[in-house]
Amino acid sequence: MTESAIKTANWRNYYDLCKPKVVALLLLTAIVGVVLASPPWQIPLFTLVVSTVGIGLAAAAGAVINQVVERENDARMARTEGRPLPQGKVTQQNAFIFAVMLAAASVFILTAWINVLTAALTFASMIGYAVVYTMYLKKATPQNIVIGGLAGATPPLLGWTSVTNSVDPHGLLLVLIIYTWTPPHFWALAIHRRDDYAKVNLPMLPVTHGIEFTKYAILGYTILMVLVTLLPYLAYMRGLIYLVAALLLGGYFLYMVLRLMFTDHHHLAIKTFVYSINYLMLLFIAMVVDHYLPYYPGY
């Protein structure tokens, strides 16, 4: 690491290490957890703000540790070679110290001002992603994202527990939705970046089992995901507004996956990946709309 490279480090480099776009999606689901756990129009604003900060710091810490561990692979992959660590803009030591500071701040904030349960679950989720998934599962099995996906699915539960200080079945149902969403979401990206993963010998499903097999796996999990998204309605957790949104959004997701399976268009995998992000955002927003509209004056 040259002195000139180290001097280029600034707040933006550390901000990029946190994977802000990924963290933003996780925080959206956490905020929805807070909202749904609260009576309409009675959201505890202090809890909402503080829990969002605490959960966000832990998610950012996991993202930084992920990049510290995978610096060498990131430097060899087109998708990740521009990150701060491969570019030498931040040292591995400084990045690790930064991650520890973020994690410590998260635990302190959530323990001091939210509750111990949320702090413990948040820390466990961070360890699940940064250590169990990144350091072991990702290199050990093509089912890495299926097994390790639970760590990334917990934010709505964390938002829920920040309000109730208990693990509620409805909060777990939100986790299940994200858990079943994760494989088709990630495998679409893995198809698009198959050559990158093969270059660094990571056993992603398109590398170990081929692209065609992966497409069928995406279809299977997408069908499962759509069925799971109906459970909030069937469990009387959400109403008709949510049901209609879930069916429309899920139907288009299936349409995208079927196009991916039966056409050879080069960009369909990445388009499916991008839609999967929008899908999850819109689905969770639909839950909030459904939560409030029946209580809106004059509705």
C-alpha positions in Angstrom: 0.0 0.0 0.0 1.6 3.3 -1.1 1.4 6.4 1.0 -0.4 8.2 -1.9 -3.0 5.5 -2.0 -3.6 5.7 1.8 -4.0 9.4 1.5 -6.8 9.1 -0.9 -9.0 7.4 1.8 -11.8 9.7 2.8 -15.3 9.4 4.3 -16.7 8.4 0.9 -14.5 5.3 0.8 -15.7 4.2 4.2 -19.3 4.9 3.2 -18.9 2.7 0.1 -17.5 -0.1 2.3 -20.8 -0.1 4.1 -22.7 -1.2 0.9 -25.3 1.6 1.4 -27.7 0.4 -1.3 -27.9 -3.1 0.3 -28.2 -1.6 3.8 -31.0 0.7 2.6 -33.1 -2.2 1.4 -32.5 -4.1 4.7 -33.5 -1.0 6.6 -36.7 -0.5 4.6 -37.8 -4.0 5.8 -36.7 -3.2 9.4 -38.8 0.0 9.3 -41.8 -2.0 8.0 -41.3 -4.3 11.0 -41.5 -1.4 13.4 -44.6 0.0 11.6 -46.5 -3.3 11.5 -45.7 -4.0 15.1 -47.2 -0.7 16.2 -50.9 0.3 16.2 -51.8 2.5 13.2 -50.8 6.2 13.7 -49.1 5.2 17.0 -45.5 4.5 15.8 -43.0 5.1 18.6 -40.8 7.6 16.8 -37.8 7.3 19.2 -37.8 3.5 18.8 -38.2 3.8 15.0 -35.2 6.2 14.6 -32.9 4.5 17.2 -33.6 1.0 16.1 -33.0 1.9 12.4 -29.7 3.4 13.3 -28.6 0.4 15.4 -29.7 -2.2 12.9 -28.1 -0.1 10.1 -24.8 0.1 11.9 -24.7 -3.7 12.3 -25.7 -4.3 8.7 -22.9 -1.9 7.6 -20.4 -3.7 9.9 -21.3 -7.1 8.3 -20.8 -5.5 4.8 -17.3 -4.2 5.8 -16.2 -7.5 7.3 -17.4 -9.3 4.1 -15.2 -7.1 2.0 -12.2 -7.5 4.3 -12.5 -11.3 4.1 -13.0 -11.3 0.3 -10.5 -8.6 -0.7 -8.5 -10.9 -2.9 -11.5 -12.4 -4.7 -13.0 -8.9 -5.1 -9.9 -7.7 -6.8 -10.3 -10.5 -9.5 -14.0 -10.0 -10.2 -15.3 -7.3 -12.6 -18.3 -6.6 -10.4 -16.2 -5.8 -7.3 -12.8 -4.8 -8.5 -13.7 -1.1 -8.0 -14.4 -1.4 -4.3 -12.2 0.6 -1.9 -10.2 -2.4 -0.6 -9.1 -3.8 -4.0 -8.4 -0.3 -5.1 -6.1 0.3 -2.1 -8.1 3.3 -0.9 -8.5 1.8 2.6 -6.2 -0.7 4.3 -7.6 -4.0 5.5 -6.6 -3.1 9.1 -8.4 0.2 9.0 -11.5 -1.4 7.4 -11.6 -4.1 10.1 -11.2 -1.5 12.9 -14.0 0.5 11.2 -16.2 -2.7 11.2 -15.6 -3.3 14.9 -16.5 0.3 15.7 -19.7 0.0 13.8 -20.6 -3.3 15.4 -19.8 -2.0 18.9 -21.9 1.1 18.3 -24.8 -1.0 17.2 -24.7 -3.3 20.2 -24.4 -0.3 22.6 -27.2 1.7 21.0 -29.7 -1.2 20.8 -28.9 -2.4 24.3 -29.0 1.0 25.9 -32.1 2.5 24.2 -34.1 -0.4 22.6 -33.8 -3.8 24.3 -31.4 -6.6 24.8 -33.3 -9.1 22.6 -33.0 -6.8 19.6 -29.4 -6.2 20.3 -28.6 -9.9 20.6 -30.6 -10.9 17.5 -29.0 -8.0 15.5 -25.5 -9.1 16.5 -26.2 -12.7 15.8 -27.5 -11.8 12.3 -24.3 -9.8 11.6 -22.1 -12.7 12.7 -24.3 -15.1 10.6 -23.6 -13.0 7.5 -20.0 -11.8 8.1 -18.6 -15.0 9.6 -20.8 -18.1 9.0 -21.8 -17.2 5.4 -18.8 -15.2 4.2 -16.0 -17.2 5.8 -17.5 -20.7 5.5 -20.7 -21.3 3.6 -19.9 -19.2 0.6 -16.8 -21.3 -0.1 -18.3 -24.7 1.1 -21.5 -25.3 -0.8 -23.6 -24.2 -3.8 -26.5 -24.0 -1.3 -24.6 -21.2 0.5 -27.3 -18.6 -0.1 -30.1 -21.0 0.9 -28.4 -21.8 4.2 -26.9 -18.4 4.9 -29.9 -16.4 3.7 -31.5 -16.4 7.1 -29.0 -13.8 8.4 -30.0 -11.3 5.7 -33.7 -12.0 6.3 -34.0 -10.9 9.9 -34.3 -7.1 9.7 -38.1 -7.0 9.7 -38.0 -9.2 12.8 -35.5 -6.9 14.4 -37.8 -4.0 13.7 -40.6 -5.9 15.2 -38.7 -6.9 18.4 -37.6 -3.3 18.9 -41.2 -2.4 19.5 -42.5 -5.5 21.3 -39.4 -7.0 22.9 -40.6 -10.4 21.9 -40.4 -12.8 18.9 -43.8 -12.6 17.3 -45.1 -15.2 14.7 -46.0 -12.3 12.4 -42.5 -11.0 12.6 -41.2 -14.5 11.7 -43.5 -14.6 8.8 -41.8 -11.5 7.4 -38.5 -13.2 7.8 -39.8 -16.2 5.9 -40.8 -14.0 3.0 -37.3 -12.6 2.6 -35.8 -16.0 3.2 -37.6 -17.5 0.2 -37.0 -14.4 -1.9 -33.2 -14.5 -1.4 -32.3 -17.6 -3.6 -34.1 -16.4 -6.8 -32.8 -12.8 -6.2 -29.2 -13.9 -5.7 -29.1 -16.7 -8.3 -30.3 -14.3 -11.0 -27.2 -12.2 -10.3 -25.1 -15.4 -10.1 -26.2 -16.3 -13.6 -25.3 -12.9 -14.9 -21.9 -13.0 -13.2 -21.2 -16.7 -13.6 -17.8 -16.2 -15.2 -16.7 -14.0 -12.3 -17.5 -16.6 -9.7 -15.9 -19.4 -11.8 -12.7 -17.3 -12.0 -12.3 -17.2 -8.2 -13.5 -20.8 -7.7 -16.6 -19.9 -5.6 -19.1 -22.7 -5.8 -22.2 -20.7 -6.8 -25.0 -22.8 -8.3 -24.5 -21.7 -11.9 -20.8 -22.7 -11.6 -21.3 -26.1 -10.0 -24.6 -27.2 -11.6 -24.9 -25.0 -14.7 -27.1 -22.2 -15.8 -30.0 -24.3 -16.9 -30.3 -26.1 -13.6 -30.0 -22.7 -11.8 -32.9 -21.4 -13.8 -35.1 -24.3 -12.7 -34.0 -23.7 -9.1 -35.0 -20.0 -9.5 -38.4 -21.1 -10.8 -39.0 -23.4 -7.9 -38.0 -20.9 -5.2 -40.0 -18.2 -7.0 -43.2 -20.3 -6.8 -42.5 -21.1 -3.2 -41.9 -17.3 -2.5 -45.2 -16.4 -4.1 -47.0 -18.9 -2.0 -45.3 -17.7 1.2 -46.3 -14.1 0.4 -50.0 -15.2 0.5 -49.6 -16.3 4.2 -49.9 -12.8 5.7 -53.4 -12.6 4.2 -54.3 -16.2 5.1 -53.1 -15.7 8.7 -55.2 -12.5 9.0 -52.1 -10.4 9.4 -52.8 -8.3 6.2 -55.9 -7.6 4.2 -57.2 -7.4 0.6 -55.0 -4.5 -0.5 -51.9 -6.5 0.4 -53.2 -9.6 -1.2 -53.8 -7.9 -4.6 -50.4 -6.4 -4.5 -48.7 -9.7 -3.6 -50.5 -11.5 -6.5 -49.7 -8.8 -9.1 -46.0 -8.4 -8.0 -45.5 -12.1 -7.7 -47.2 -12.8 -11.0 -44.8 -10.4 -12.7 -41.9 -12.0 -10.9 -42.9 -15.4 -12.3 -43.3 -13.9 -15.8 -39.7 -12.5 -15.5 -38.4 -15.9 -14.4 -40.2 -17.8 -17.2 -38.7 -15.4 -19.7 -35.3 -16.0 -18.2 -35.9 -19.8 -18.5 -37.1 -20.0 -22.1 -35.3 -17.2 -23.9 -31.6 -16.6 -24.4 -31.6 -12.8 -24.1 -28.3 -11.9 -22.5 -29.6 -9.2 -20.1 -32.6 -11.1 -18.7 -30.7 -12.4 -15.7 -29.7 -9.0 -14.5 -33.1 -7.6 -15.3 -34.7 -10.3 -13.1 -32.2 -9.4 -10.4 -33.1 -5.7 -10.6 -36.8 -6.5 -10.6 -36.4 -8.7 -7.5 -35.1 -5.7 -5.6 -38.0 -3.6 -6.7 -40.4 -6.4 -5.9 -39.3 -6.7 -2.3 -39.5 -3.0 -1.8 -43.0 -2.7 -3.3 -44.3 -5.8 -1.4 -43.2 -4.4 1.9 -44.6 -0.9 1.1 -47.9 -2.6 0.2 -48.0 -4.1 3.7 -47.7 -0.6 5.2 -50.4 0.8 2.9 -52.7 -2.1 3.8 -51.8 -1.4 7.5 -53.0 2.2 7.3 -55.7 2.5 4.6 -58.5 0.7 6.6 -57.9 3.2 9.3 -57.8 6.3 7.1 -60.7 8.6 7.8 -63.4 8.2 5.2 -62.0 5.0 3.8 
